[in-house]
Amino acid sequence: FALSMVTIGHWKGSTMDHEWLFWDNQDFMNQIGLGK
């Protein structure tokens, strides 16, 4: 599968303390045949 995705990170100094991943659920559903 090929998903459109973005990663957002929050850094404190030189260390990443949070990471969030977001992807296009509709795109994924279309690829597996469940989209409208």
Jmol script that loads the backbone (N, CA, C; Angstrom):
load data "model"
ATOM      1  N   PHE A   1       0.840  -1.186   0.000  1.00  0.00           N
ATOM      2  CA  PHE A   1       0.000   0.000   0.000  1.00  0.00           C
ATOM      3  C   PHE A   1       0.881   1.244   0.000  1.00  0.00           C
ATOM      4  N   ALA A   2       0.335   2.318  -0.525  1.00  0.00           N
ATOM      5  CA  ALA A   2       1.029   3.605  -0.515  1.00  0.00           C
ATOM      6  C   ALA A   2       0.103   4.606   0.170  1.00  0.00           C
ATOM      7  N   LEU A   3       0.509   5.076   1.343  1.00  0.00           N
ATOM      8  CA  LEU A   3      -0.335   5.984   2.117  1.00  0.00           C
ATOM      9  C   LEU A   3       0.284   7.368   2.204  1.00  0.00           C
ATOM     10  N   SER A   4      -0.557   8.376   2.060  1.00  0.00           N
ATOM     11  CA  SER A   4      -0.128   9.746   2.347  1.00  0.00           C
ATOM     12  C   SER A   4      -0.043   9.865   3.859  1.00  0.00           C
ATOM     13  N   MET A   5       1.101  10.315   4.356  1.00  0.00           N
ATOM     14  CA  MET A   5       1.294  10.347   5.799  1.00  0.00           C
ATOM     15  C   MET A   5       2.171  11.534   6.174  1.00  0.00           C
ATOM     16  N   VAL A   6       1.983  12.017   7.385  1.00  0.00           N
ATOM     17  CA  VAL A   6       2.819  13.091   7.915  1.00  0.00           C
ATOM     18  C   VAL A   6       3.221  12.718   9.342  1.00  0.00           C
ATOM     19  N   THR A   7       4.438  13.080   9.712  1.00  0.00           N
ATOM     20  CA  THR A   7       4.938  12.881  11.070  1.00  0.00           C
ATOM     21  C   THR A   7       5.194  14.249  11.677  1.00  0.00           C
ATOM     22  N   ILE A   8       4.666  14.469  12.867  1.00  0.00           N
ATOM     23  CA  ILE A   8       4.895  15.717  13.591  1.00  0.00           C
ATOM     24  C   ILE A   8       5.607  15.363  14.889  1.00  0.00           C
ATOM     25  N   GLY A   9       6.711  16.027  15.141  1.00  0.00           N
ATOM     26  CA  GLY A   9       7.482  15.760  16.346  1.00  0.00           C
ATOM     27  C   GLY A   9       7.612  17.008  17.206  1.00  0.00           C
ATOM     28  N   HIS A  10       7.670  16.790  18.515  1.00  0.00           N
ATOM     29  CA  HIS A  10       7.909  17.875  19.471  1.00  0.00           C
ATOM     30  C   HIS A  10       9.256  17.611  20.127  1.00  0.00           C
ATOM     31  N   TRP A  11      10.109  18.597  20.058  1.00  0.00           N
ATOM     32  CA  TRP A  11      11.470  18.437  20.563  1.00  0.00           C
ATOM     33  C   TRP A  11      11.683  19.270  21.823  1.00  0.00           C
ATOM     34  N   LYS A  12      12.405  18.723  22.762  1.00  0.00           N
ATOM     35  CA  LYS A  12      12.905  19.456  23.933  1.00  0.00           C
ATOM     36  C   LYS A  12      14.419  19.369  23.870  1.00  0.00           C
ATOM     37  N   GLY A  13      15.025  20.486  23.535  1.00  0.00           N
ATOM     38  CA  GLY A  13      16.472  20.474  23.339  1.00  0.00           C
ATOM     39  C   GLY A  13      16.816  19.613  22.139  1.00  0.00           C
ATOM     40  N   SER A  14      17.676  18.621  22.344  1.00  0.00           N
ATOM     41  CA  SER A  14      18.079  17.744  21.239  1.00  0.00           C
ATOM     42  C   SER A  14      17.361  16.394  21.273  1.00  0.00           C
ATOM     43  N   THR A  15      16.291  16.287  22.090  1.00  0.00           N
ATOM     44  CA  THR A  15      15.565  15.026  22.228  1.00  0.00           C
ATOM     45  C   THR A  15      14.115  15.189  21.808  1.00  0.00           C
ATOM     46  N   MET A  16      13.639  14.284  20.972  1.00  0.00           N
ATOM     47  CA  MET A  16      12.222  14.290  20.595  1.00  0.00           C
ATOM     48  C   MET A  16      11.438  13.643  21.738  1.00  0.00           C
ATOM     49  N   ASP A  17      10.499  14.387  22.319  1.00  0.00           N
ATOM     50  CA  ASP A  17       9.749  13.824  23.447  1.00  0.00           C
ATOM     51  C   ASP A  17       8.334  13.389  23.076  1.00  0.00           C
ATOM     52  N   HIS A  18       7.827  13.804  21.917  1.00  0.00           N
ATOM     53  CA  HIS A  18       6.530  13.344  21.421  1.00  0.00           C
ATOM     54  C   HIS A  18       6.598  13.196  19.908  1.00  0.00           C
ATOM     55  N   GLU A  19       5.872  12.216  19.388  1.00  0.00           N
ATOM     56  CA  GLU A  19       5.785  12.028  17.943  1.00  0.00           C
ATOM     57  C   GLU A  19       4.359  11.609  17.605  1.00  0.00           C
ATOM     58  N   TRP A  20       3.791  12.278  16.598  1.00  0.00           N
ATOM     59  CA  TRP A  20       2.429  11.962  16.154  1.00  0.00           C
ATOM     60  C   TRP A  20       2.484  11.595  14.681  1.00  0.00           C
ATOM     61  N   LEU A  21       1.801  10.512  14.311  1.00  0.00           N
ATOM     62  CA  LEU A  21       1.707  10.076  12.921  1.00  0.00           C
ATOM     63  C   LEU A  21       0.263  10.226  12.471  1.00  0.00           C
ATOM     64  N   PHE A  22       0.080  10.853  11.327  1.00  0.00           N
ATOM     65  CA  PHE A  22      -1.253  11.029  10.756  1.00  0.00           C
ATOM     66  C   PHE A  22      -1.234  10.486   9.336  1.00  0.00           C
ATOM     67  N   TRP A  23      -2.278   9.762   8.960  1.00  0.00           N
ATOM     68  CA  TRP A  23      -2.371   9.250   7.601  1.00  0.00           C
ATOM     69  C   TRP A  23      -3.786   9.416   7.095  1.00  0.00           C
ATOM     70  N   ASP A  24      -3.930   9.254   5.782  1.00  0.00           N
ATOM     71  CA  ASP A  24      -5.205   9.455   5.102  1.00  0.00           C
ATOM     72  C   ASP A  24      -5.996   8.153   5.143  1.00  0.00           C
ATOM     73  N   ASN A  25      -6.925   8.034   6.098  1.00  0.00           N
ATOM     74  CA  ASN A  25      -7.718   6.812   6.228  1.00  0.00           C
ATOM     75  C   ASN A  25      -8.574   6.540   4.995  1.00  0.00           C
ATOM     76  N   GLN A  26      -9.105   7.583   4.361  1.00  0.00           N
ATOM     77  CA  GLN A  26      -9.944   7.368   3.174  1.00  0.00           C
ATOM     78  C   GLN A  26      -9.116   6.772   2.040  1.00  0.00           C
ATOM     79  N   ASP A  27      -7.902   7.244   1.876  1.00  0.00           N
ATOM     80  CA  ASP A  27      -7.005   6.701   0.855  1.00  0.00           C
ATOM     81  C   ASP A  27      -6.741   5.218   1.118  1.00  0.00           C
ATOM     82  N   PHE A  28      -6.496   4.861   2.367  1.00  0.00           N
ATOM     83  CA  PHE A  28      -6.264   3.462   2.730  1.00  0.00           C
ATOM     84  C   PHE A  28      -7.499   2.610   2.454  1.00  0.00           C
ATOM     85  N   MET A  29      -8.668   3.086   2.861  1.00  0.00           N
ATOM     86  CA  MET A  29      -9.907   2.336   2.638  1.00  0.00           C
ATOM     87  C   MET A  29     -10.152   2.116   1.145  1.00  0.00           C
ATOM     88  N   ASN A  30      -9.850   3.119   0.324  1.00  0.00           N
ATOM     89  CA  ASN A  30      -9.997   2.970  -1.126  1.00  0.00           C
ATOM     90  C   ASN A  30      -9.067   1.881  -1.666  1.00  0.00           C
ATOM     91  N   GLN A  31      -7.853   1.829  -1.156  1.00  0.00           N
ATOM     92  CA  GLN A  31      -6.883   0.857  -1.645  1.00  0.00           C
ATOM     93  C   GLN A  31      -7.254  -0.576  -1.280  1.00  0.00           C
ATOM     94  N   ILE A  32      -7.942  -0.770  -0.158  1.00  0.00           N
ATOM     95  CA  ILE A  32      -8.324  -2.135   0.223  1.00  0.00           C
ATOM     96  C   ILE A  32      -9.743  -2.478  -0.221  1.00  0.00           C
ATOM     97  N   GLY A  33     -10.364  -1.565  -0.969  1.00  0.00           N
ATOM     98  CA  GLY A  33     -11.667  -1.850  -1.548  1.00  0.00           C
ATOM     99  C   GLY A  33     -12.862  -1.546  -0.671  1.00  0.00           C
ATOM    100  N   LEU A  34     -12.668  -0.807   0.414  1.00  0.00           N
ATOM    101  CA  LEU A  34     -13.766  -0.481   1.323  1.00  0.00           C
ATOM    102  C   LEU A  34     -14.204   0.975   1.240  1.00  0.00           C
ATOM    103  N   GLY A  35     -13.554   1.756   0.375  1.00  0.00           N
ATOM    104  CA  GLY A  35     -13.889   3.179   0.253  1.00  0.00           C
ATOM    105  C   GLY A  35     -15.119   3.410  -0.598  1.00  0.00           C
ATOM    106  N   LYS A  36     -15.668   4.598  -0.471  1.00  0.00           N
ATOM    107  CA  LYS A  36     -16.846   4.973  -1.265  1.00  0.00           C
ATOM    108  C   LYS A  36     -16.432   5.859  -2.413  1.00  0.00           C
TER     109      LYS A  36
END
end "model"
wireframe off; spacefill off
backbone 0.3
color backbone group
